[in-house]
Amino acid sequence: MDKARNFEKTVADYISINKNYKIIHDGNNPKKSDVKLDYKGNQTYIEVKLSTQAQFGSPRLKYENNTWTGIADNEITTTMSKVLNESDRPKQIIDVIKNESNYSNDMWLGYSVSHYKHKREGVEITTNGKSTLDMPSFNTVYKSLISNFGNQILLERFYCSGMIDNIMSYYKNKGALFAQVGDSFYKTSDDFDCSLYGFKQEIPKWKCTMFCEARFTFRKTKQWIEILPTLKPVDMVDSPYSLNPNSSKNSPYIS
């Protein structure tokens, strides 16, 4: 079990000591947050992050029909896609890829391994070019990106104070009203009664500026390209509460 999964289990086990709670560790489920909590019949989830340096959300993006969108449709992918579609660098990079790889206008990038396999099987190769990458084109694209842009970064880093609101909406829609991030415990919004879940109302809302970036990740073994945004918090508001059993902070429980 890796460190992140182990920390999720540590938090879940620690909450389980409190007999008012029924706990299920749901970690590594993309449709749910990490720890399911039942307090006297009231249920919610807790998103658990090993540290503030962890990746927030798991957005994957794709390029198709001359537009950036998310592989999954959610608050994070919608926001990042909008930024990509409105930025100059991604447009310049797409032009280079089309020129270097002899792509036609139906070019697509991104998806996952299974998507690539499925789409490759359904693609008809024409004299106008290919809509998937073969290995020679792959190597040409990589060299061209390095030559023209210095790296494979699709969207250069920027800092956004509003991105955290999209991330909070993403986790709330996964059912998580709370989050344990490293040694700090937060709520994801101010519009509910924390006491319904056995926690103090004064638990702070999860607030921070987000460091954002997007890059091409080249998966050479299986010959596909993943478009992976990086979303990490900076200047995170500290919380005096924690569900980390090794913490010296206050307990967030009502009693």
VEXMI-769104 format. One line per field, with one value per atom (N, C-alpha, C): chain; atom name; x negated, y, z negated. Coordinates in steps of 0.05 Angstrom, whole numbers, plus 5000, padded with zeros to 4 digits. Layout:
N
chain <- [A, ...]
name <- [CA, ...]
X <- [X, ...]
Y <- [Y, ...]
Z <- [Z, ...]
# end
This chain:
255
chain <- [A, A, A, A, A, A, A, A, A, A, A, A, A, A, A, A, A, A, A, A, A, A, A, A, A, A, A, A, A, A, A, A, A, A, A, A, A, A, A, A, A, A, A, A, A, A, A, A, A, A, A, A, A, A, A, A, A, A, A, A, A, A, A, A, A, A, A, A, A, A, A, A, A, A, A, A, A, A, A, A, A, A, A, A, A, A, A, A, A, A, A, A, A, A, A, A, A, A, A, A, A, A, A, A, A, A, A, A, A, A, A, A, A, A, A, A, A, A, A, A, A, A, A, A, A, A, A, A, A, A, A, A, A, A, A, A, A, A, A, A, A, A, A, A, A, A, A, A, A, A, A, A, A, A, A, A, A, A, A, A, A, A, A, A, A, A, A, A, A, A, A, A, A, A, A, A, A, A, A, A, A, A, A, A, A, A, A, A, A, A, A, A, A, A, A, A, A, A, A, A, A, A, A, A, A, A, A, A, A, A, A, A, A, A, A, A, A, A, A, A, A, A, A, A, A, A, A, A, A, A, A, A, A, A, A, A, A, A, A, A, A, A, A, A, A, A, A, A, A, A, A, A, A, A, A, A, A, A, A, A, A, A, A, A, A, A, A, A, A, A, A, A, A, A, A, A, A, A, A, A, A, A, A, A, A, A, A, A, A, A, A, A, A, A, A, A, A, A, A, A, A, A, A, A, A, A, A, A, A, A, A, A, A, A, A, A, A, A, A, A, A, A, A, A, A, A, A, A, A, A, A, A, A, A, A, A, A, A, A, A, A, A, A, A, A, A, A, A, A, A, A, A, A, A, A, A, A, A, A, A, A, A, A, A, A, A, A, A, A, A, A, A, A, A, A, A, A, A, A, A, A, A, A, A, A, A, A, A, A, A, A, A, A, A, A, A, A, A, A, A, A, A, A, A, A, A, A, A, A, A, A, A, A, A, A, A, A, A, A, A, A, A, A, A, A, A, A, A, A, A, A, A, A, A, A, A, A, A, A, A, A, A, A, A, A, A, A, A, A, A, A, A, A, A, A, A, A, A, A, A, A, A, A, A, A, A, A, A, A, A, A, A, A, A, A, A, A, A, A, A, A, A, A, A, A, A, A, A, A, A, A, A, A, A, A, A, A, A, A, A, A, A, A, A, A, A, A, A, A, A, A, A, A, A, A, A, A, A, A, A, A, A, A, A, A, A, A, A, A, A, A, A, A, A, A, A, A, A, A, A, A, A, A, A, A, A, A, A, A, A, A, A, A, A, A, A, A, A, A, A, A, A, A, A, A, A, A, A, A, A, A, A, A, A, A, A, A, A, A, A, A, A, A, A, A, A, A, A, A, A, A, A, A, A, A, A, A, A, A, A, A, A, A, A, A, A, A, A, A, A, A, A, A, A, A, A, A, A, A, A, A, A, A, A, A, A, A, A, A, A, A, A, A, A, A, A, A, A, A, A, A, A, A, A, A, A, A, A, A, A, A, A, A, A, A, A, A, A, A, A, A, A, A, A, A, A, A, A, A, A, A, A, A, A, A, A, A, A, A, A, A, A, A, A, A, A, A, A, A, A, A, A, A, A, A, A, A, A, A, A, A, A, A, A, A, A, A, A, A, A, A, A, A, A, A, A, A, A, A, A, A, A, A, A, A, A, A, A, A, A, A, A, A, A, A, A, A, A, A, A, A, A, A, A, A, A, A, A, A, A, A, A, A, A, A, A, A, A, A, A, A, A, A, A, A]
name <- [N, CA, C, N, CA, C, N, CA, C, N, CA, C, N, CA, C, N, CA, C, N, CA, C, N, CA, C, N, CA, C, N, CA, C, N, CA, C, N, CA, C, N, CA, C, N, CA, C, N, CA, C, N, CA, C, N, CA, C, N, CA, C, N, CA, C, N, CA, C, N, CA, C, N, CA, C, N, CA, C, N, CA, C, N, CA, C, N, CA, C, N, CA, C, N, CA, C, N, CA, C, N, CA, C, N, CA, C, N, CA, C, N, CA, C, N, CA, C, N, CA, C, N, CA, C, N, CA, C, N, CA, C, N, CA, C, N, CA, C, N, CA, C, N, CA, C, N, CA, C, N, CA, C, N, CA, C, N, CA, C, N, CA, C, N, CA, C, N, CA, C, N, CA, C, N, CA, C, N, CA, C, N, CA, C, N, CA, C, N, CA, C, N, CA, C, N, CA, C, N, CA, C, N, CA, C, N, CA, C, N, CA, C, N, CA, C, N, CA, C, N, CA, C, N, CA, C, N, CA, C, N, CA, C, N, CA, C, N, CA, C, N, CA, C, N, CA, C, N, CA, C, N, CA, C, N, CA, C, N, CA, C, N, CA, C, N, CA, C, N, CA, C, N, CA, C, N, CA, C, N, CA, C, N, CA, C, N, CA, C, N, CA, C, N, CA, C, N, CA, C, N, CA, C, N, CA, C, N, CA, C, N, CA, C, N, CA, C, N, CA, C, N, CA, C, N, CA, C, N, CA, C, N, CA, C, N, CA, C, N, CA, C, N, CA, C, N, CA, C, N, CA, C, N, CA, C, N, CA, C, N, CA, C, N, CA, C, N, CA, C, N, CA, C, N, CA, C, N, CA, C, N, CA, C, N, CA, C, N, CA, C, N, CA, C, N, CA, C, N, CA, C, N, CA, C, N, CA, C, N, CA, C, N, CA, C, N, CA, C, N, CA, C, N, CA, C, N, CA, C, N, CA, C, N, CA, C, N, CA, C, N, CA, C, N, CA, C, N, CA, C, N, CA, C, N, CA, C, N, CA, C, N, CA, C, N, CA, C, N, CA, C, N, CA, C, N, CA, C, N, CA, C, N, CA, C, N, CA, C, N, CA, C, N, CA, C, N, CA, C, N, CA, C, N, CA, C, N, CA, C, N, CA, C, N, CA, C, N, CA, C, N, CA, C, N, CA, C, N, CA, C, N, CA, C, N, CA, C, N, CA, C, N, CA, C, N, CA, C, N, CA, C, N, CA, C, N, CA, C, N, CA, C, N, CA, C, N, CA, C, N, CA, C, N, CA, C, N, CA, C, N, CA, C, N, CA, C, N, CA, C, N, CA, C, N, CA, C, N, CA, C, N, CA, C, N, CA, C, N, CA, C, N, CA, C, N, CA, C, N, CA, C, N, CA, C, N, CA, C, N, CA, C, N, CA, C, N, CA, C, N, CA, C, N, CA, C, N, CA, C, N, CA, C, N, CA, C, N, CA, C, N, CA, C, N, CA, C, N, CA, C, N, CA, C, N, CA, C, N, CA, C, N, CA, C, N, CA, C, N, CA, C, N, CA, C, N, CA, C, N, CA, C, N, CA, C, N, CA, C, N, CA, C, N, CA, C, N, CA, C, N, CA, C, N, CA, C, N, CA, C, N, CA, C, N, CA, C, N, CA, C, N, CA, C, N, CA, C, N, CA, C, N, CA, C, N, CA, C, N, CA, C, N, CA, C, N, CA, C, N, CA, C, N, CA, C, N, CA, C, N, CA, C, N, CA, C, N, CA, C, N, CA, C, N, CA, C, N, CA, C, N, CA, C, N, CA, C, N, CA, C, N, CA, C, N, CA, C, N, CA, C, N, CA, C, N, CA, C, N, CA, C, N, CA, C, N, CA, C, N, CA, C, N, CA, C, N, CA, C, N, CA, C, N, CA, C, N, CA, C, N, CA, C, N, CA, C, N, CA, C, N, CA, C, N, CA, C, N, CA, C, N, CA, C, N, CA, C, N, CA, C]
X <- [4983, 5000, 4982, 4987, 4970, 4976, 4960, 4962, 4990, 5000, 5025, 5048, 5049, 5070, 5067, 5043, 5038, 5048, 5043, 5053, 5083, 5096, 5126, 5136, 5123, 5131, 5126, 5103, 5097, 5118, 5127, 5148, 5175, 5181, 5206, 5206, 5183, 5181, 5183, 5172, 5172, 5200, 5216, 5243, 5260, 5254, 5269, 5267, 5246, 5244, 5267, 5277, 5300, 5325, 5338, 5360, 5385, 5386, 5409, 5408, 5386, 5382, 5381, 5393, 5389, 5373, 5351, 5332, 5327, 5325, 5317, 5294, 5272, 5250, 5255, 5261, 5268, 5246, 5221, 5200, 5196, 5186, 5179, 5204, 5227, 5251, 5256, 5253, 5255, 5281, 5303, 5329, 5336, 5319, 5325, 5300, 5304, 5281, 5272, 5251, 5235, 5248, 5261, 5272, 5301, 5318, 5347, 5353, 5368, 5374, 5404, 5412, 5440, 5441, 5454, 5457, 5487, 5496, 5524, 5543, 5536, 5553, 5547, 5531, 5523, 5497, 5497, 5474, 5461, 5435, 5419, 5392, 5375, 5348, 5327, 5303, 5280, 5259, 5251, 5229, 5203, 5184, 5160, 5136, 5118, 5094, 5070, 5050, 5026, 5013, 5012, 5000, 5011, 5003, 5012, 4998, 4979, 4965, 4978, 4999, 5013, 5028, 5031, 5048, 5077, 5091, 5119, 5137, 5155, 5171, 5154, 5167, 5153, 5162, 5159, 5169, 5152, 5164, 5150, 5164, 5149, 5160, 5155, 5171, 5167, 5172, 5160, 5163, 5177, 5200, 5215, 5234, 5238, 5255, 5245, 5218, 5205, 5212, 5219, 5228, 5216, 5209, 5201, 5225, 5228, 5249, 5238, 5254, 5245, 5253, 5237, 5245, 5270, 5270, 5294, 5303, 5329, 5340, 5345, 5329, 5333, 5323, 5325, 5319, 5290, 5271, 5243, 5236, 5245, 5238, 5251, 5276, 5289, 5273, 5263, 5248, 5221, 5207, 5181, 5183, 5204, 5208, 5213, 5229, 5234, 5208, 5191, 5165, 5149, 5148, 5132, 5143, 5169, 5182, 5178, 5173, 5170, 5141, 5122, 5094, 5079, 5058, 5043, 5024, 5010, 4990, 5002, 5025, 5036, 5042, 5052, 5058, 5033, 5011, 4986, 4975, 4978, 4968, 4983, 5009, 5026, 5018, 5012, 5004, 4978, 4959, 4934, 4938, 4955, 4960, 4973, 4992, 5005, 4985, 4968, 4948, 4927, 4917, 4896, 4905, 4931, 4940, 4959, 4962, 4979, 5007, 5017, 5044, 5065, 5088, 5110, 5125, 5146, 5160, 5176, 5178, 5192, 5174, 5151, 5132, 5144, 5137, 5144, 5120, 5120, 5098, 5111, 5098, 5107, 5121, 5142, 5157, 5140, 5146, 5132, 5123, 5108, 5099, 5122, 5144, 5167, 5180, 5182, 5194, 5177, 5151, 5133, 5137, 5138, 5141, 5167, 5188, 5215, 5215, 5204, 5205, 5187, 5163, 5146, 5159, 5174, 5187, 5209, 5220, 5241, 5232, 5206, 5195, 5188, 5198, 5190, 5167, 5145, 5122, 5127, 5123, 5127, 5102, 5102, 5079, 5075, 5095, 5093, 5079, 5072, 5058, 5071, 5061, 5071, 5083, 5103, 5114, 5103, 5085, 5072, 5042, 5027, 4998, 4986, 4971, 4954, 4927, 4909, 4885, 4866, 4862, 4846, 4857, 4884, 4896, 4893, 4895, 4892, 4865, 4844, 4817, 4813, 4825, 4823, 4836, 4860, 4875, 4858, 4847, 4832, 4808, 4793, 4769, 4777, 4800, 4809, 4817, 4831, 4839, 4815, 4795, 4771, 4757, 4756, 4742, 4755, 4782, 4797, 4804, 4808, 4818, 4801, 4780, 4762, 4771, 4796, 4807, 4834, 4846, 4872, 4895, 4890, 4911, 4932, 4956, 4978, 4988, 4990, 5000, 4981, 4968, 4949, 4963, 4948, 4959, 4972, 4994, 5006, 5019, 5024, 5036, 5064, 5082, 5111, 5124, 5134, 5148, 5176, 5188, 5215, 5217, 5194, 5195, 5204, 5197, 5204, 5234, 5250, 5279, 5289, 5276, 5283, 5276, 5253, 5244, 5262, 5271, 5289, 5316, 5325, 5350, 5347, 5323, 5317, 5319, 5307, 5307, 5335, 5349, 5376, 5394, 5391, 5407, 5399, 5376, 5368, 5378, 5392, 5403, 5387, 5364, 5346, 5352, 5361, 5366, 5342, 5322, 5298, 5273, 5250, 5225, 5203, 5187, 5163, 5140, 5125, 5102, 5077, 5061, 5037, 5046, 5039, 5045, 5068, 5084, 5106, 5133, 5154, 5181, 5198, 5213, 5228, 5257, 5274, 5300, 5298, 5315, 5313, 5331, 5349, 5366, 5377, 5391, 5402, 5433, 5444, 5473, 5486, 5474, 5487, 5479, 5493, 5489, 5470, 5446, 5425, 5434, 5450, 5458, 5474, 5486, 5501, 5483, 5457, 5437, 5418, 5425, 5409, 5385, 5384, 5361, 5369, 5349, 5353, 5358, 5376, 5383, 5360, 5342, 5320, 5297, 5299, 5278, 5276, 5251, 5248, 5254, 5263, 5267, 5240, 5237, 5213, 5209, 5188, 5183, 5153, 5147, 5119, 5118, 5095, 5090, 5080, 5088, 5079, 5058, 5037, 5016, 5027, 5028, 5040, 5020, 5020, 5003, 5015, 5008, 5016, 4994, 4990, 4968, 4976, 4961, 4962, 4946, 4957, 4941, 4940, 4915, 4911, 4908, 4927, 4926, 4915, 4888, 4875, 4881, 4883, 4886, 4911, 4933, 4958, 4965, 4947, 4949, 4975, 4978, 5000, 4992, 5007, 5002, 5024, 5017, 5036, 5034, 5057, 5056, 5064, 5044, 5047, 5043, 5064, 5060, 5049, 5034, 5024, 5039, 5051, 5065, 5056, 5042, 5031, 5035, 5042, 5047, 5022, 5024, 5003, 5018, 5004, 5015, 5041, 5041, 5065, 5072, 5097, 5106, 5102, 5090, 5085, 5110, 5113, 5135, 5124, 5137, 5128, 5138, 5152, 5163, 5151, 5150, 5139, 5151, 5153, 5160, 5136, 5112, 5087, 5080, 5079, 5074, 5047, 5029, 5002, 5001, 5023, 5024, 5026, 5016, 5019, 5041, 5055, 5077, 5102, 5122, 5147, 5164, 5180, 5199, 5223, 5233, 5255, 5283, 5283, 5308, 5323, 5350, 5366, 5359, 5356, 5349, 5331]
Y <- [4976, 5000, 5025, 5044, 5068, 5086, 5107, 5125, 5139, 5148, 5162, 5143, 5119, 5100, 5092, 5090, 5083, 5105, 5130, 5153, 5154, 5148, 5147, 5126, 5103, 5082, 5090, 5104, 5114, 5133, 5151, 5170, 5155, 5136, 5121, 5105, 5092, 5076, 5094, 5118, 5136, 5146, 5152, 5160, 5137, 5113, 5089, 5085, 5096, 5094, 5107, 5129, 5143, 5126, 5115, 5096, 5109, 5136, 5149, 5146, 5137, 5136, 5108, 5104, 5080, 5089, 5075, 5084, 5063, 5071, 5054, 5068, 5055, 5066, 5060, 5081, 5079, 5089, 5090, 5102, 5089, 5105, 5096, 5090, 5101, 5099, 5126, 5128, 5154, 5169, 5153, 5165, 5173, 5167, 5173, 5185, 5199, 5208, 5185, 5190, 5168, 5154, 5169, 5157, 5163, 5142, 5146, 5146, 5165, 5170, 5169, 5154, 5154, 5162, 5185, 5195, 5196, 5177, 5176, 5177, 5164, 5163, 5184, 5204, 5225, 5217, 5215, 5205, 5226, 5225, 5242, 5228, 5242, 5231, 5251, 5241, 5258, 5253, 5274, 5272, 5273, 5254, 5253, 5257, 5276, 5281, 5278, 5264, 5260, 5286, 5305, 5331, 5352, 5377, 5398, 5397, 5380, 5376, 5355, 5343, 5323, 5335, 5319, 5327, 5329, 5350, 5353, 5348, 5328, 5320, 5303, 5289, 5272, 5279, 5304, 5312, 5302, 5292, 5284, 5298, 5310, 5326, 5313, 5320, 5310, 5333, 5329, 5348, 5334, 5344, 5331, 5352, 5350, 5370, 5399, 5401, 5427, 5441, 5425, 5435, 5418, 5432, 5418, 5414, 5389, 5382, 5362, 5355, 5335, 5307, 5287, 5259, 5253, 5262, 5262, 5291, 5295, 5322, 5329, 5347, 5356, 5385, 5396, 5424, 5430, 5412, 5417, 5416, 5395, 5392, 5414, 5423, 5444, 5470, 5476, 5501, 5500, 5478, 5475, 5475, 5463, 5463, 5491, 5506, 5534, 5550, 5546, 5560, 5552, 5526, 5517, 5528, 5528, 5537, 5567, 5582, 5611, 5620, 5602, 5609, 5605, 5621, 5621, 5597, 5590, 5569, 5542, 5533, 5508, 5509, 5532, 5534, 5532, 5545, 5544, 5515, 5501, 5474, 5455, 5458, 5442, 5446, 5471, 5477, 5462, 5462, 5449, 5419, 5407, 5378, 5371, 5387, 5381, 5383, 5402, 5406, 5384, 5377, 5357, 5328, 5323, 5296, 5290, 5309, 5305, 5298, 5310, 5304, 5318, 5306, 5320, 5335, 5349, 5366, 5349, 5323, 5307, 5296, 5308, 5299, 5298, 5278, 5277, 5269, 5279, 5273, 5269, 5253, 5250, 5223, 5224, 5199, 5182, 5156, 5137, 5114, 5095, 5072, 5058, 5053, 5039, 5055, 5081, 5098, 5097, 5098, 5098, 5072, 5050, 5024, 5023, 5032, 5032, 5050, 5074, 5093, 5085, 5073, 5063, 5042, 5024, 5003, 5014, 5037, 5049, 5070, 5076, 5097, 5086, 5099, 5091, 5109, 5096, 5111, 5121, 5146, 5158, 5171, 5178, 5192, 5220, 5230, 5257, 5258, 5234, 5234, 5215, 5216, 5198, 5215, 5203, 5216, 5204, 5184, 5173, 5175, 5172, 5173, 5145, 5142, 5118, 5126, 5107, 5113, 5133, 5132, 5152, 5180, 5183, 5209, 5218, 5199, 5204, 5217, 5204, 5215, 5242, 5246, 5272, 5294, 5287, 5307, 5315, 5295, 5301, 5319, 5311, 5328, 5356, 5358, 5384, 5402, 5390, 5405, 5416, 5399, 5407, 5429, 5426, 5445, 5472, 5472, 5497, 5510, 5494, 5505, 5500, 5483, 5478, 5455, 5448, 5426, 5417, 5398, 5389, 5401, 5424, 5437, 5449, 5442, 5451, 5478, 5481, 5507, 5514, 5537, 5546, 5552, 5549, 5552, 5579, 5579, 5603, 5598, 5620, 5618, 5629, 5615, 5622, 5619, 5641, 5640, 5628, 5630, 5620, 5590, 5578, 5549, 5532, 5540, 5523, 5520, 5540, 5538, 5516, 5513, 5491, 5464, 5464, 5439, 5431, 5451, 5445, 5434, 5446, 5436, 5408, 5402, 5375, 5355, 5361, 5342, 5341, 5363, 5363, 5345, 5346, 5330, 5300, 5294, 5267, 5259, 5278, 5272, 5280, 5293, 5300, 5328, 5330, 5355, 5363, 5345, 5350, 5339, 5350, 5341, 5341, 5320, 5320, 5322, 5345, 5350, 5352, 5331, 5331, 5331, 5352, 5354, 5373, 5380, 5399, 5388, 5394, 5385, 5409, 5406, 5428, 5419, 5438, 5434, 5445, 5434, 5442, 5465, 5473, 5496, 5506, 5529, 5540, 5536, 5522, 5522, 5496, 5485, 5462, 5462, 5447, 5445, 5422, 5429, 5409, 5390, 5400, 5384, 5360, 5361, 5337, 5313, 5319, 5298, 5296, 5308, 5305, 5323, 5344, 5362, 5390, 5405, 5433, 5451, 5470, 5488, 5506, 5512, 5531, 5519, 5494, 5483, 5501, 5509, 5529, 5516, 5533, 5524, 5522, 5502, 5496, 5519, 5536, 5558, 5559, 5567, 5570, 5581, 5589, 5594, 5568, 5563, 5539, 5545, 5528, 5528, 5509, 5519, 5504, 5503, 5480, 5475, 5452, 5449, 5425, 5417, 5392, 5382, 5357, 5352, 5326, 5306, 5284, 5262, 5240, 5234, 5214, 5186, 5169, 5141, 5124, 5122, 5110, 5080, 5066, 5037, 5029, 5043, 5036, 5057, 5075, 5094, 5110, 5125, 5144, 5168, 5189, 5215, 5221, 5227, 5234, 5264, 5278, 5307, 5310, 5318, 5317, 5345, 5357, 5382, 5377, 5395, 5395, 5416, 5408, 5427, 5422, 5442, 5439, 5466, 5464, 5488, 5503, 5529, 5545, 5564, 5574, 5592, 5582, 5557, 5544, 5554, 5561, 5570, 5547, 5552, 5531, 5525, 5500, 5493, 5485, 5493, 5484, 5456, 5444, 5417, 5396, 5371, 5350, 5323, 5305, 5277, 5259, 5270, 5255, 5246, 5220, 5210, 5219, 5228, 5237, 5267, 5280, 5309, 5319, 5344, 5357, 5378, 5379, 5398, 5389, 5407, 5401, 5380, 5366, 5348, 5364, 5356, 5371, 5362, 5341, 5330, 5349, 5348, 5364, 5357, 5331, 5323, 5298]
Z <- [5000, 5000, 5000, 5018, 5019, 4996, 4994, 4971, 4970, 4993, 4993, 4984, 4994, 4986, 4957, 4948, 4920, 4902, 4910, 4894, 4893, 4916, 4916, 4896, 4895, 4876, 4848, 4843, 4816, 4806, 4823, 4815, 4811, 4828, 4825, 4799, 4793, 4769, 4744, 4746, 4723, 4717, 4738, 4734, 4723, 4731, 4722, 4692, 4680, 4651, 4636, 4649, 4638, 4644, 4624, 4628, 4640, 4642, 4655, 4685, 4696, 4725, 4735, 4759, 4775, 4799, 4805, 4825, 4846, 4871, 4893, 4908, 4912, 4928, 4957, 4972, 5001, 5019, 5009, 5024, 5051, 5070, 5097, 5114, 5106, 5122, 5135, 5162, 5175, 5172, 5165, 5163, 5135, 5116, 5088, 5074, 5053, 5037, 5019, 5003, 4992, 4968, 4950, 4926, 4923, 4923, 4919, 4889, 4881, 4852, 4847, 4827, 4818, 4789, 4784, 4756, 4749, 4734, 4725, 4749, 4770, 4794, 4815, 4808, 4827, 4841, 4867, 4882, 4899, 4900, 4918, 4923, 4938, 4943, 4933, 4929, 4922, 4944, 4958, 4976, 4960, 4965, 4950, 4968, 4961, 4976, 4957, 4966, 4949, 4942, 4960, 4955, 4974, 4970, 4987, 5014, 5017, 5043, 5060, 5051, 5066, 5090, 5111, 5133, 5124, 5133, 5125, 5148, 5145, 5167, 5186, 5204, 5224, 5252, 5260, 5286, 5309, 5330, 5354, 5377, 5395, 5417, 5444, 5463, 5491, 5510, 5534, 5556, 5579, 5587, 5609, 5620, 5647, 5661, 5655, 5654, 5650, 5624, 5604, 5578, 5556, 5534, 5509, 5492, 5482, 5463, 5444, 5423, 5404, 5414, 5407, 5412, 5395, 5370, 5354, 5351, 5350, 5348, 5319, 5308, 5281, 5278, 5254, 5250, 5256, 5250, 5255, 5284, 5298, 5327, 5343, 5335, 5350, 5348, 5324, 5319, 5334, 5331, 5344, 5375, 5385, 5414, 5424, 5409, 5417, 5419, 5399, 5399, 5424, 5429, 5452, 5479, 5481, 5506, 5511, 5489, 5491, 5491, 5488, 5485, 5512, 5516, 5541, 5543, 5522, 5524, 5533, 5522, 5532, 5562, 5572, 5600, 5617, 5608, 5622, 5623, 5600, 5599, 5617, 5618, 5635, 5664, 5672, 5699, 5706, 5687, 5692, 5695, 5677, 5679, 5706, 5715, 5740, 5763, 5763, 5784, 5784, 5760, 5759, 5763, 5756, 5757, 5781, 5798, 5822, 5814, 5792, 5783, 5801, 5803, 5815, 5793, 5800, 5780, 5760, 5765, 5745, 5723, 5720, 5700, 5672, 5656, 5628, 5612, 5587, 5568, 5541, 5524, 5497, 5493, 5478, 5471, 5452, 5451, 5435, 5453, 5442, 5458, 5471, 5456, 5467, 5489, 5485, 5505, 5531, 5527, 5551, 5566, 5552, 5565, 5581, 5568, 5580, 5605, 5602, 5624, 5647, 5640, 5661, 5678, 5665, 5680, 5698, 5691, 5708, 5727, 5728, 5745, 5773, 5793, 5820, 5830, 5836, 5846, 5874, 5879, 5906, 5916, 5940, 5952, 5941, 5927, 5915, 5888, 5878, 5853, 5833, 5809, 5788, 5765, 5752, 5729, 5703, 5705, 5681, 5686, 5664, 5667, 5671, 5692, 5694, 5681, 5678, 5663, 5676, 5703, 5716, 5712, 5714, 5710, 5681, 5663, 5634, 5629, 5639, 5635, 5647, 5671, 5684, 5668, 5657, 5641, 5617, 5603, 5579, 5585, 5605, 5612, 5621, 5634, 5644, 5621, 5601, 5578, 5563, 5559, 5545, 5560, 5587, 5604, 5604, 5606, 5609, 5582, 5561, 5536, 5512, 5515, 5493, 5475, 5476, 5459, 5471, 5457, 5467, 5450, 5437, 5422, 5442, 5438, 5455, 5446, 5421, 5409, 5386, 5389, 5369, 5343, 5321, 5295, 5290, 5276, 5267, 5240, 5226, 5199, 5199, 5188, 5189, 5162, 5151, 5126, 5128, 5153, 5156, 5162, 5170, 5177, 5153, 5129, 5106, 5103, 5112, 5111, 5130, 5153, 5171, 5159, 5146, 5134, 5111, 5095, 5073, 5084, 5106, 5118, 5128, 5139, 5149, 5126, 5103, 5081, 5067, 5066, 5055, 5072, 5098, 5115, 5114, 5103, 5097, 5069, 5056, 5030, 5006, 5010, 4989, 4978, 4953, 4940, 4923, 4920, 4904, 4918, 4909, 4920, 4898, 4898, 4881, 4900, 4898, 4916, 4899, 4900, 4883, 4854, 4840, 4811, 4806, 4826, 4823, 4832, 4817, 4823, 4831, 4853, 4864, 4871, 4875, 4888, 4916, 4934, 4962, 4969, 4951, 4955, 4928, 4929, 4905, 4903, 4923, 4925, 4913, 4893, 4879, 4850, 4834, 4805, 4799, 4791, 4785, 4763, 4744, 4721, 4729, 4753, 4762, 4767, 4769, 4774, 4750, 4728, 4703, 4701, 4719, 4719, 4711, 4702, 4694, 4718, 4715, 4737, 4745, 4725, 4731, 4746, 4754, 4772, 4796, 4804, 4826, 4853, 4871, 4899, 4912, 4929, 4944, 4964, 4960, 4977, 4984, 5008, 5017, 5045, 5054, 5082, 5094, 5120, 5133, 5154, 5153, 5174, 5196, 5220, 5242, 5266, 5279, 5302, 5317, 5343, 5358, 5376, 5380, 5396, 5411, 5433, 5446, 5430, 5423, 5411, 5432, 5440, 5462, 5450, 5456, 5446, 5469, 5470, 5493, 5496, 5473, 5475, 5490, 5485, 5498, 5520, 5525, 5547, 5546, 5525, 5523, 5508, 5511, 5497, 5478, 5454, 5433, 5428, 5427, 5421, 5392, 5376, 5347, 5335, 5325, 5310, 5282, 5273, 5245, 5229, 5207, 5190, 5161, 5151, 5123, 5109, 5082, 5067, 5058, 5056, 5043, 5024, 5004, 4985, 4973, 4965, 4955, 4927, 4922, 4896, 4876, 4853, 4834, 4818, 4809, 4792, 4765, 4743, 4716, 4709, 4728, 4722, 4740, 4731, 4746, 4738, 4758, 4753, 4758, 4757, 4758, 4730, 4725, 4698, 4686, 4703, 4694, 4691, 4693, 4692, 4663, 4659, 4633, 4635, 4658, 4661, 4646, 4645, 4631, 4646, 4631, 4643, 4655, 4678, 4690, 4680, 4663, 4654, 4635, 4636, 4617, 4589, 4583, 4555, 4557]
# end
